[in-house]
């Protein structure tokens, strides 16, 4: 499922909750010099799906449940969102390169999987990419995505797989904060957005641009926060 947010103030903070069924997705935390990410292994390939690097590149791939085309279309010159996201987290693509791709080429999902991405950078850009619905650079102090398309208006948000309650709660908490919103505040937001059960929250992390560091929690244990310095 998952929840992602960006908060811009005296610090630029990225927050992410990985809500996943380990029986469905083979995931692991990837910590390297200058990088923190969650990796999903498909076959023999490990894709970086939700993470940040020391340049401030933040990418993620929450499920985007809801109305999708039944026919998978691969227009000429298309780019897969999962590969764009993986290369952005690794630092292979800059924000400008990602922006050029989404504005000049069709961005698509892999077959039978519908995802979207809230992309951030060190300058405070917030770019939402939703294959089939387009892209948008977002304004304001914060942005949030859960598991339904944001770029179109739905008639009904009651689908339990949308995470609409998590979306509204996260937006409310972020809207009530001031410019000095910090790491502990961001972790508190993720704590409130956690869920249990089959698709429970397995990893939560917050990135601080001021510190160029990631604070992360495993399996909703917010009394045990670990830190990974990116530079």
C-alpha positions as CSV (number, residue, x, y, z in Angstrom):
1,X,0.0,0.0,0.0
2,X,2.3,2.8,1.3
3,X,2.3,6.5,2.1
4,X,4.7,9.1,0.8
5,X,5.1,12.8,1.6
6,X,7.3,15.8,1.0
7,X,7.4,18.7,3.5
8,X,9.2,22.0,2.6
9,X,10.1,24.5,5.3
10,X,13.3,25.3,7.1
11,X,14.3,21.8,6.1
12,X,13.2,19.7,3.1
13,X,11.9,16.4,4.5
14,X,10.8,13.2,2.7
15,X,8.7,10.6,4.5
16,X,7.8,7.1,3.4
17,X,5.9,4.1,4.9
18,X,6.4,0.8,3.1
19,X,3.2,-1.2,3.5
20,X,3.8,-4.6,1.9
21,X,3.0,-8.3,2.1
22,X,6.4,-10.1,2.2
23,X,4.7,-13.1,0.7
24,X,4.0,-11.0,-2.4
25,X,7.0,-8.8,-2.7
26,X,10.6,-9.8,-1.9
27,X,12.0,-6.6,-0.4
28,X,15.0,-5.6,1.6
29,X,16.6,-2.4,2.9
30,X,19.6,-1.2,0.8
31,X,22.2,1.0,2.6
32,X,25.2,2.0,0.5
33,X,27.5,5.0,0.6
34,X,25.4,8.0,-0.4
35,X,22.1,6.0,-0.7
36,X,19.2,4.6,1.3
37,X,16.5,2.6,-0.4
38,X,14.1,-0.3,-0.3
39,X,14.8,-2.8,-3.0
40,X,12.4,-5.2,-4.6
41,X,13.8,-8.3,-6.2
42,X,12.0,-9.6,-9.3
43,X,13.7,-12.6,-10.7
44,X,17.4,-12.0,-10.4
45,X,17.1,-8.2,-10.6
46,X,17.0,-5.9,-7.5
47,X,15.1,-2.7,-8.4
48,X,15.4,0.3,-6.1
49,X,11.8,1.3,-5.5
50,X,11.5,3.7,-2.6
51,X,14.5,5.7,-1.5
52,X,16.8,8.7,-1.5
53,X,20.4,9.5,-2.4
54,X,23.0,12.0,-1.1
55,X,22.0,14.4,-4.0
56,X,18.6,14.7,-2.5
57,X,16.9,12.6,-5.2
58,X,13.7,11.0,-3.7
59,X,11.7,8.5,-5.6
60,X,9.0,5.9,-4.8
61,X,6.5,3.6,-6.3
62,X,3.3,3.2,-4.2
63,X,0.5,1.2,-5.7
64,X,-2.0,3.4,-7.6
65,X,-5.3,1.5,-7.3
66,X,-8.4,2.7,-9.1
67,X,-9.4,3.2,-12.7
68,X,-6.8,1.9,-15.2
69,X,-6.9,1.0,-18.8
70,X,-7.4,-2.8,-19.3
71,X,-5.2,-2.7,-22.4
72,X,-1.5,-2.2,-21.8
73,X,-0.3,0.4,-24.3
74,X,3.3,0.9,-25.2
75,X,3.5,4.0,-27.3
76,X,6.6,4.8,-29.4
77,X,9.5,6.1,-27.2
78,X,7.9,5.1,-23.9
79,X,9.8,5.0,-20.6
80,X,8.9,2.6,-17.8
81,X,8.2,4.4,-14.5
82,X,9.9,1.7,-12.4
83,X,13.1,2.1,-14.4
84,X,13.0,5.9,-14.3
85,X,12.5,5.7,-10.5
86,X,15.3,3.2,-10.0
87,X,17.8,5.3,-12.0
88,X,16.7,8.5,-10.2
89,X,17.3,7.0,-6.8
90,X,20.7,5.7,-8.0
91,X,21.6,9.1,-9.3
92,X,21.9,8.0,-12.9
93,X,19.1,10.5,-13.7
94,X,19.0,14.1,-12.5
95,X,15.8,15.8,-11.7
96,X,16.1,17.8,-14.9
97,X,16.5,14.5,-16.8
98,X,13.4,13.0,-15.2
99,X,11.4,16.2,-15.9
100,X,12.5,16.1,-19.6
101,X,11.4,12.4,-19.8
102,X,8.0,12.9,-18.3
103,X,7.3,16.0,-20.4
104,X,8.5,14.6,-23.8
105,X,7.9,10.8,-23.6
106,X,5.0,8.6,-22.6
107,X,5.6,7.1,-19.1
108,X,4.1,3.7,-18.5
109,X,3.8,1.0,-15.9
110,X,4.9,-2.6,-16.3
111,X,2.1,-5.0,-17.3
112,X,-0.5,-5.8,-14.6
113,X,1.0,-3.4,-12.0
114,X,-0.3,0.1,-11.5
115,X,2.0,2.5,-9.6
116,X,2.7,6.2,-9.4
117,X,5.6,8.3,-8.0
118,X,6.0,11.4,-5.9
119,X,9.5,12.7,-6.8
120,X,11.5,15.3,-4.9
121,X,14.9,17.0,-5.2
122,X,17.2,19.1,-3.1
123,X,15.8,22.3,-4.5
124,X,12.4,21.5,-3.3
125,X,10.7,20.4,-6.5
126,X,7.7,18.1,-6.1
127,X,6.8,16.2,-9.2
128,X,3.9,13.7,-9.3
129,X,3.9,11.1,-12.1
130,X,0.9,8.9,-12.7
131,X,1.0,6.8,-15.9
132,X,-2.2,7.1,-17.8
133,X,-3.1,10.3,-16.1
134,X,-0.1,12.5,-16.7
135,X,2.3,14.5,-14.5
136,X,2.3,17.7,-12.5
137,X,4.8,19.8,-10.6
138,X,3.1,20.5,-7.3
139,X,3.1,23.7,-5.3
140,X,2.6,24.5,-1.7
141,X,4.5,23.5,1.5
142,X,3.8,19.7,1.2
143,X,2.5,16.9,-1.0
144,X,1.1,13.5,-0.1
145,X,0.3,10.3,-2.1
146,X,-1.1,7.0,-0.9
147,X,-2.8,4.4,-3.2
148,X,-5.2,6.2,-5.6
149,X,-4.6,8.6,-8.5
150,X,-4.4,12.2,-7.4
151,X,-4.3,13.8,-10.9
152,X,-7.9,12.9,-11.6
153,X,-11.0,13.3,-9.4
154,X,-12.7,10.0,-8.5
155,X,-16.4,9.6,-7.8
156,X,-15.9,7.3,-4.9
157,X,-12.9,7.1,-2.5
158,X,-14.3,4.3,-0.3
159,X,-12.2,1.5,-1.7
160,X,-10.2,0.2,1.3
161,X,-7.1,-0.2,-1.0
162,X,-7.0,3.5,-1.7
163,X,-5.7,4.5,1.7
164,X,-7.9,7.6,1.5
165,X,-8.1,7.9,5.3
166,X,-4.3,7.7,5.6
167,X,-4.1,10.4,2.8
168,X,-6.5,12.7,4.6
169,X,-4.9,12.2,8.0
170,X,-1.4,12.8,6.6
171,X,-2.5,16.0,4.8
172,X,-4.2,17.3,7.9
173,X,-1.2,16.7,10.1
174,X,1.2,18.4,7.6
175,X,-1.2,21.3,7.1
176,X,-1.2,22.0,10.9
177,X,2.6,22.3,11.1
178,X,4.9,25.4,10.9
179,X,8.1,26.1,9.0
180,X,10.2,24.4,11.7
181,X,8.7,21.0,11.0
182,X,11.6,18.5,11.7
183,X,12.6,14.9,11.7
184,X,10.7,14.0,14.9
185,X,7.6,15.6,13.5
186,X,7.9,13.7,10.3
187,X,8.4,10.4,12.1
188,X,5.2,11.2,14.1
189,X,3.3,11.6,10.9
190,X,4.5,8.3,9.6
191,X,3.6,6.6,12.9
192,X,0.0,7.8,12.6
193,X,-0.1,6.6,9.0
194,X,1.1,3.1,9.8
195,X,-1.1,0.0,9.4
196,X,-0.9,-3.6,10.5
197,X,-2.2,-6.9,9.1
198,X,-1.2,-8.6,5.9
199,X,-0.2,-5.4,4.2
200,X,1.4,-3.9,7.4
201,X,4.1,-1.2,7.5
202,X,7.5,-2.9,7.3
203,X,9.8,0.1,6.9
204,X,9.4,3.8,7.7
205,X,12.0,6.4,6.8
206,X,12.5,10.1,6.9
207,X,15.2,12.0,5.0
208,X,16.4,15.4,6.2
209,X,18.1,17.5,3.6
210,X,19.7,19.7,6.2
211,X,21.5,16.7,7.7
212,X,21.7,14.7,4.5
213,X,20.7,11.7,6.6
214,X,17.9,9.2,6.8
215,X,16.1,8.1,10.0
216,X,14.4,4.8,9.7
217,X,12.2,2.4,11.7
218,X,11.6,-1.3,11.1
219,X,8.2,-3.0,11.6
220,X,6.5,0.1,13.3
221,X,9.0,0.1,16.2
222,X,9.2,3.9,16.6
223,X,10.9,3.6,19.9
224,X,13.9,2.3,18.0
225,X,14.9,4.8,15.4
226,X,18.1,4.2,13.4
227,X,20.1,6.7,11.4
228,X,22.0,6.4,8.1
229,X,24.3,9.3,7.1
230,X,24.4,9.8,3.3
231,X,27.4,12.1,3.2
